[in-house]
């Protein structure tokens, strides 16, 4: 099964409450985006945004340049429906991050739980190339992955786990780690998953 078919099936067959990664309140992400110097004119992209509540929080804060990219058309459709009339204030992209060709640059790149699915070196390289091209110099990237103590699989797929230091090393010299948060995520059925959220500065 292709990746897009896998994720379309997941989002089509399960409600949000049945998704292990679902968060009612993306407060850690919002706090780090604010730390990055968010303004109402900041260009923000949510990678793998799916049915996340993050874009709603950005709209509530008055941010006007918002983009959501996700591999799953079903996830994007759910998010657009939930936003109602506000969905027209967001740019929606259904695309594989490793094949996507950016058409604009961003002040803030946010990714909660996409990068850790890239277990093949060629996929990580493709992601980092797009990250480097998309974020402006002096912009920021927030990347959340399973921490070293986190699960080895998610949604039946293997994942790569990171510490903030190992993620910093993986991203390379164009990015500098500014700060991080460790976060214990509680799944809708009560399991605990260890995450790390890292905030990076784009140097050049």
MARVEXPA-494535 format. One record per residue (C-alpha): y, z, x; residue number from 1; chain. Coordinates in nm, 4 decimals, padded with zeros to 6 digits, always signed. Example, Ala and Ser with C-alpha at 12.3 -4.5 7.8 and 13.67 -1.06 7.14 Angstrom:
2
{atom {-00.4500 +00.7800 +01.2300} 1 "A"}
{atom {-00.1060 +00.7140 +01.3670} 2 "A"}
END
This chain:
204
{atom {+00.0000 +00.0000 +00.0000} 1 "A"}
{atom {+00.3445 -00.0907 +00.1314} 2 "A"}
{atom {+00.6049 +00.1806 +00.1816} 3 "A"}
{atom {+00.8242 +00.0655 -00.1064} 4 "A"}
{atom {+00.5238 +00.0519 -00.3406} 5 "A"}
{atom {+00.4213 +00.4008 -00.2317} 6 "A"}
{atom {+00.7619 +00.5526 -00.3038} 7 "A"}
{atom {+00.8142 +00.3578 -00.6265} 8 "A"}
{atom {+00.4823 +00.4922 -00.7488} 9 "A"}
{atom {+00.5752 +00.8482 -00.6497} 10 "A"}
{atom {+00.9111 +00.8367 -00.8295} 11 "A"}
{atom {+00.7706 +00.6538 -01.1318} 12 "A"}
{atom {+00.4790 +00.8879 -01.1924} 13 "A"}
{atom {+00.6391 +01.2247 -01.1156} 14 "A"}
{atom {+00.9346 +01.4090 -01.2610} 15 "A"}
{atom {+01.1905 +01.5626 -01.0264} 16 "A"}
{atom {+01.0348 +01.9057 -01.0814} 17 "A"}
{atom {+00.7057 +01.7683 -00.9480} 18 "A"}
{atom {+00.8541 +01.6425 -00.6196} 19 "A"}
{atom {+00.8014 +01.8825 -00.3298} 20 "A"}
{atom {+01.1385 +01.7950 -00.1728} 21 "A"}
{atom {+01.3469 +01.8449 -00.4874} 22 "A"}
{atom {+01.6567 +02.0660 -00.4508} 23 "A"}
{atom {+01.8787 +02.1742 -00.7371} 24 "A"}
{atom {+02.1500 +02.2735 -00.4886} 25 "A"}
{atom {+02.1904 +02.0825 -00.1573} 26 "A"}
{atom {+02.4200 +02.3548 -00.0228} 27 "A"}
{atom {+02.3110 +02.3317 +00.3428} 28 "A"}
{atom {+02.3902 +01.9601 +00.3485} 29 "A"}
{atom {+02.7243 +02.0122 +00.1768} 30 "A"}
{atom {+02.8239 +02.2897 +00.4193} 31 "A"}
{atom {+02.7423 +02.0731 +00.7220} 32 "A"}
{atom {+02.9268 +01.7743 +00.5761} 33 "A"}
{atom {+03.2313 +01.9972 +00.5293} 34 "A"}
{atom {+03.1896 +02.1185 +00.8885} 35 "A"}
{atom {+03.2042 +01.7526 +00.9933} 36 "A"}
{atom {+03.5585 +01.7376 +00.8547} 37 "A"}
{atom {+03.4976 +01.5781 +00.5164} 38 "A"}
{atom {+03.8039 +01.4448 +00.3340} 39 "A"}
{atom {+03.8368 +01.2599 +00.0053} 40 "A"}
{atom {+03.8713 +00.9336 +00.2006} 41 "A"}
{atom {+03.5642 +00.9851 +00.4215} 42 "A"}
{atom {+03.2986 +00.7137 +00.3983} 43 "A"}
{atom {+02.9677 +00.8921 +00.3371} 44 "A"}
{atom {+02.6177 +00.7420 +00.3235} 45 "A"}
{atom {+02.3102 +00.9299 +00.2041} 46 "A"}
{atom {+01.9988 +00.7806 +00.3649} 47 "A"}
{atom {+01.6922 +00.8186 +00.1457} 48 "A"}
{atom {+01.9179 +00.9698 -00.1181} 49 "A"}
{atom {+01.6614 +00.9125 -00.3918} 50 "A"}
{atom {+01.7224 +01.1540 -00.6757} 51 "A"}
{atom {+01.9154 +01.4007 -00.4572} 52 "A"}
{atom {+02.2035 +01.5979 -00.6091} 53 "A"}
{atom {+02.4152 +01.5451 -00.2955} 54 "A"}
{atom {+02.6152 +01.2487 -00.4246} 55 "A"}
{atom {+02.7071 +01.4431 -00.7370} 56 "A"}
{atom {+02.8453 +01.7193 -00.5168} 57 "A"}
{atom {+03.0437 +01.4630 -00.3156} 58 "A"}
{atom {+03.1873 +01.3156 -00.6352} 59 "A"}
{atom {+03.2800 +01.6665 -00.7515} 60 "A"}
{atom {+03.4692 +01.7102 -00.4228} 61 "A"}
{atom {+03.6675 +01.3918 -00.4893} 62 "A"}
{atom {+03.5084 +01.1725 -00.2218} 63 "A"}
{atom {+03.5676 +00.8086 -00.3154} 64 "A"}
{atom {+03.3657 +00.6048 -00.0615} 65 "A"}
{atom {+03.0002 +00.6908 -00.1278} 66 "A"}
{atom {+02.6822 +00.4960 -00.0573} 67 "A"}
{atom {+02.3189 +00.5797 -00.1343} 68 "A"}
{atom {+02.0373 +00.3938 +00.0390} 69 "A"}
{atom {+01.6763 +00.4371 -00.0665} 70 "A"}
{atom {+01.3561 +00.2392 -00.0348} 71 "A"}
{atom {+01.2601 +00.3119 -00.3946} 72 "A"}
{atom {+01.4216 +00.1195 -00.6771} 73 "A"}
{atom {+01.2724 +00.3740 -00.9184} 74 "A"}
{atom {+01.4516 +00.6597 -00.7408} 75 "A"}
{atom {+01.7830 +00.4742 -00.7404} 76 "A"}
{atom {+01.7443 +00.3938 -01.1100} 77 "A"}
{atom {+01.6848 +00.7610 -01.1924} 78 "A"}
{atom {+01.9882 +00.8705 -00.9908} 79 "A"}
{atom {+02.2144 +00.6108 -01.1514} 80 "A"}
{atom {+02.1012 +00.7088 -01.4997} 81 "A"}
{atom {+02.1645 +01.0767 -01.4291} 82 "A"}
{atom {+02.5200 +01.0077 -01.3095} 83 "A"}
{atom {+02.6092 +00.8181 -01.6247} 84 "A"}
{atom {+02.9531 +00.6584 -01.6094} 85 "A"}
{atom {+03.0090 +00.7987 -01.2606} 86 "A"}
{atom {+02.7358 +00.5746 -01.1168} 87 "A"}
{atom {+02.9905 +00.2942 -01.0832} 88 "A"}
{atom {+03.1764 +00.5062 -00.8254} 89 "A"}
{atom {+02.8801 +00.4789 -00.5855} 90 "A"}
{atom {+02.7443 +00.1858 -00.3818} 91 "A"}
{atom {+02.3674 +00.1648 -00.4309} 92 "A"}
{atom {+02.1388 -00.0023 -00.1757} 93 "A"}
{atom {+01.7646 -00.0510 -00.2293} 94 "A"}
{atom {+01.6406 -00.1239 +00.1215} 95 "A"}
{atom {+01.4100 -00.0122 +00.4007} 96 "A"}
{atom {+01.6315 +00.1700 +00.6513} 97 "A"}
{atom {+01.4578 -00.0106 +00.9372} 98 "A"}
{atom {+01.5371 -00.3557 +00.7930} 99 "A"}
{atom {+01.8791 -00.2837 +00.6480} 100 "A"}
{atom {+02.1785 -00.4658 +00.7937} 101 "A"}
{atom {+02.4909 -00.2478 +00.7507} 102 "A"}
{atom {+02.8021 -00.4179 +00.6180} 103 "A"}
{atom {+03.0441 -00.1300 +00.6732} 104 "A"}
{atom {+03.0837 +00.1777 +00.8918} 105 "A"}
{atom {+03.0681 +00.5418 +00.7896} 106 "A"}
{atom {+03.2323 +00.8689 +00.8856} 107 "A"}
{atom {+02.9315 +01.0737 +00.7748} 108 "A"}
{atom {+02.5639 +00.9747 +00.7808} 109 "A"}
{atom {+02.3361 +01.2141 +00.5925} 110 "A"}
{atom {+01.9572 +01.2023 +00.6006} 111 "A"}
{atom {+01.7412 +01.4722 +00.4506} 112 "A"}
{atom {+01.3743 +01.3992 +00.5195} 113 "A"}
{atom {+01.3659 +01.0289 +00.6042} 114 "A"}
{atom {+01.3614 +01.0356 +00.9838} 115 "A"}
{atom {+01.0554 +01.2599 +01.0026} 116 "A"}
{atom {+00.8475 +00.9908 +00.8285} 117 "A"}
{atom {+00.9095 +00.7532 +01.1205} 118 "A"}
{atom {+00.6036 +00.8349 +01.3283} 119 "A"}
{atom {+00.5941 +00.5015 +01.5139} 120 "A"}
{atom {+00.8294 +00.4605 +01.8134} 121 "A"}
{atom {+00.9404 +00.1118 +01.6987} 122 "A"}
{atom {+01.0500 +00.2539 +01.3624} 123 "A"}
{atom {+01.2484 +00.5327 +01.5273} 124 "A"}
{atom {+01.4174 +00.2791 +01.7546} 125 "A"}
{atom {+01.5114 +00.0598 +01.4564} 126 "A"}
{atom {+01.6548 +00.3618 +01.2719} 127 "A"}
{atom {+01.8592 +00.4794 +01.5697} 128 "A"}
{atom {+01.9974 +00.1285 +01.6216} 129 "A"}
{atom {+02.1268 +00.1235 +01.2638} 130 "A"}
{atom {+02.2575 +00.4779 +01.2930} 131 "A"}
{atom {+02.4494 +00.3847 +01.6082} 132 "A"}
{atom {+02.5958 +00.0711 +01.4523} 133 "A"}
{atom {+02.6919 +00.2378 +01.1259} 134 "A"}
{atom {+02.8659 +00.5594 +01.2327} 135 "A"}
{atom {+03.2192 +00.5285 +01.3691} 136 "A"}
{atom {+03.3098 +00.6756 +01.7050} 137 "A"}
{atom {+03.4002 +01.0378 +01.6376} 138 "A"}
{atom {+03.1974 +01.0295 +01.3149} 139 "A"}
{atom {+02.9049 +01.2554 +01.2357} 140 "A"}
{atom {+02.5375 +01.2387 +01.1499} 141 "A"}
{atom {+02.3437 +01.5104 +00.9693} 142 "A"}
{atom {+01.9681 +01.4700 +01.0003} 143 "A"}
{atom {+01.7262 +01.7130 +00.8384} 144 "A"}
{atom {+01.3561 +01.7049 +00.9238} 145 "A"}
{atom {+01.0599 +01.9344 +00.9096} 146 "A"}
{atom {+01.0930 +02.1944 +01.1841} 147 "A"}
{atom {+00.8086 +02.2539 +01.4345} 148 "A"}
{atom {+00.6551 +02.5080 +01.1948} 149 "A"}
{atom {+00.6822 +02.2686 +00.8995} 150 "A"}
{atom {+00.4091 +02.0640 +00.7298} 151 "A"}
{atom {+00.2246 +01.7912 +00.9165} 152 "A"}
{atom {+00.2207 +01.5677 +00.6066} 153 "A"}
{atom {+00.4396 +01.5008 +00.3051} 154 "A"}
{atom {+00.3476 +01.2949 -00.0008} 155 "A"}
{atom {+00.0192 +01.2146 +00.1725} 156 "A"}
{atom {+00.1941 +01.0613 +00.4747} 157 "A"}
{atom {+00.2070 +01.1947 +00.8328} 158 "A"}
{atom {+00.5391 +01.3230 +00.9624} 159 "A"}
{atom {+00.6956 +01.3989 +01.2999} 160 "A"}
{atom {+00.8376 +01.7510 +01.3301} 161 "A"}
{atom {+01.1488 +01.8310 +01.5340} 162 "A"}
{atom {+01.3512 +02.1130 +01.6777} 163 "A"}
{atom {+01.7263 +02.0510 +01.7030} 164 "A"}
{atom {+01.6835 +02.0034 +02.0795} 165 "A"}
{atom {+01.4009 +01.7523 +02.0491} 166 "A"}
{atom {+01.5906 +01.5585 +01.7821} 167 "A"}
{atom {+01.8968 +01.5537 +02.0081} 168 "A"}
{atom {+01.6846 +01.4097 +02.2881} 169 "A"}
{atom {+01.5326 +01.1507 +02.0535} 170 "A"}
{atom {+01.8692 +01.0217 +01.9303} 171 "A"}
{atom {+01.9901 +00.9617 +02.2845} 172 "A"}
{atom {+02.3195 +00.9651 +02.4704} 173 "A"}
{atom {+02.5352 +00.8227 +02.1887} 174 "A"}
{atom {+02.5068 +01.1463 +01.9929} 175 "A"}
{atom {+02.5843 +01.5073 +02.0798} 176 "A"}
{atom {+02.4347 +01.8031 +01.8935} 177 "A"}
{atom {+02.7136 +02.0225 +01.7560} 178 "A"}
{atom {+02.5292 +02.2789 +01.5466} 179 "A"}
{atom {+02.2165 +02.3271 +01.3417} 180 "A"}
{atom {+02.0679 +02.5294 +01.0587} 181 "A"}
{atom {+01.7112 +02.6355 +01.0003} 182 "A"}
{atom {+01.6218 +02.6395 +00.6335} 183 "A"}
{atom {+01.3152 +02.7560 +00.4425} 184 "A"}
{atom {+01.2732 +02.5193 +00.1502} 185 "A"}
{atom {+01.0811 +02.6419 -00.1540} 186 "A"}
{atom {+00.8942 +02.3671 -00.3350} 187 "A"}
{atom {+00.9030 +02.3653 -00.7169} 188 "A"}
{atom {+00.5582 +02.5305 -00.7156} 189 "A"}
{atom {+00.6511 +02.8039 -00.4699} 190 "A"}
{atom {+00.5280 +02.6801 -00.1314} 191 "A"}
{atom {+00.7541 +02.7253 +00.1701} 192 "A"}
{atom {+00.8503 +02.4442 +00.4080} 193 "A"}
{atom {+01.0418 +02.4963 +00.7311} 194 "A"}
{atom {+01.3287 +02.2505 +00.7861} 195 "A"}
{atom {+01.5908 +02.2053 +01.0534} 196 "A"}
{atom {+01.9303 +02.0473 +00.9778} 197 "A"}
{atom {+02.1220 +01.9165 +01.2797} 198 "A"}
{atom {+02.4842 +01.7998 +01.2933} 199 "A"}
{atom {+02.5686 +01.5391 +01.5573} 200 "A"}
{atom {+02.8932 +01.3883 +01.6845} 201 "A"}
{atom {+02.8945 +01.0133 +01.7530} 202 "A"}
{atom {+03.0345 +00.9777 +02.1043} 203 "A"}
{atom {+03.0710 +00.6022 +02.1446} 204 "A"}
END
